[in-house]
Amino acid sequence: MKKGLILGIVASFCLAGTVLAGGGGGVHWGYSGETGPAHWGSLAPEFKMCGEGKSQSPINITGAVKGDLPELKFNYDDSDLHLVNNGHTIKADYSSGSSISVGGDRYNLLQFHFHSMSENAIEGELFPLEAHLVHANAAGELAVVGVMFKEGEANPLLEKLWKYTPSKANSTMSVSGSIKVTDLLPKSPAYYAFTGSLTTPPCTEGVRWMVLKQQVTASQEQIAKFRNYFDGHDTNRPVQPLYGRTVYK
Ligand SMILES: [Zn+2]
């Protein structure tokens, strides 16, 4: 296997944080100052849910109630390695054919990306890194699996990702060889469940969130390397009010 052959570096336009973000294309937003999270809702008409939504993500996971949740099954296969630095996060677009199933619902894995600090909190605690595995079903409804990293042993998949991640914003890189996103998962598929939104503009609601209870580890260097892609700045939206939503466990 020819590992690590760089196939190409392609400049691209701002991807507005997620492949699924419609509208508001080209509107600059960030994580601090006048284009920071407190102002997202007024930056563009398409972003108004960021300010007005009552089912926004991330949240502080607390007071979870027993919900007899269906088992979360990962049907993840290998993928080509295709990385995007969109100026807001590092995103790995995933080859088609991988999915999760949960209670008879099936969602295809589209991409995964990271935030530092974590976006969701558990009992008020933020983690240094959170991965979001973004899925969609045939109807286009989204399901995001959140994985929390604490500082500890290095993660082999992060090692591979960071090795090829373009350090320049708005650039992509495709590398031969393959990755498997299961290398980011903890042993237990137990999760917290709640409804929420995209955590970046346009903050679209109706997202099925599943945050894994068990954490994995990344080394201090790996966490620092991710943060350095963004000059050491945070890339997390603060937690949002629950407005009566229930978190299930
Ligand atoms: Zn995210």
Boltz pocket constraint, residues with backbone or C-beta under 6 A from the ligand:
constraints:
  - pocket:
      binder: B
      contacts: [[A, 113], [A, 114], [A, 115], [A, 132], [A, 199]]
      max_distance: 6.0
